[in-house]
Amino acid sequence: MGQQRNEGEGNRTADKQYVDATKRFIDEGKVEPAAEQAKKAVESAEGAELRKAEEKAKKPGHGEQ
């Protein structure tokens, strides 16, 4: 494997990889099954824990406003 170049913010290589992977996910028909799985998890006993984690993730990090 070659040496990776640091592209800094706005990393075009990472963006392209993300976009390509997202398109593949959609094209392979994985959206509906993933959405159904997420719905079941939220509606299960695990739901309260998931909502708590979501609220925690929404809070600003250390040093953020």
N, C-alpha and C positions, 0 to 999 in steps of 0.2 A: 504494500500500500504506500502511495506517495505521501509526501508531507502536505498537510492541509494548510491552506492560506487563511489567515485571519481576515475576514471581511468586515468585522466590526458590526455596528448597528446597520440594519438594512441588508443583512446577509442574503444576497440573491440566491445563493446555492441552497441554503436552508429553506427559503421561501418556495423555490421551485420543487424541492423534495416534498414539502408540506402540501402544496397544491396538487402535485401528481398523486400523492397518497390519498388525499381527500377525494379526488376524482375517481380513483380506483375503487375506493370504499363505496362510493355512490353507484358506480357502474356495475359493481359485483352484487348489487342488491342487498347490501348489508345494513342500510339505514333502518328499515322497518323492523328487522329482528332486534337490532340494538335498542331502538326506541321501546319496543315491547318489553325487553329485558329490564330497561331502566324504569319503566312504569311499574312493573311487578316489584322491583326492589323498593321503590318509593312507597308503594302501597302495602308492603310487608312490615313485619316487626322491625326490620332494619331501617325503615323510613325516618324515624325520629333521629337516629344517629346520622343519617345522610343529610337531613336538614340542618342539624347542628354543625356538621362539617362544612356545609355550604355557607352558613352564616359566618363561621370562623374565617373562611377563605375570602369573604367579601370585606373583612375589616382591613384597614391599612396595615402594612407591615411596619416593622421598627424603622423609625426615621421618616416614614411617609406621612402625609397629611390627609 
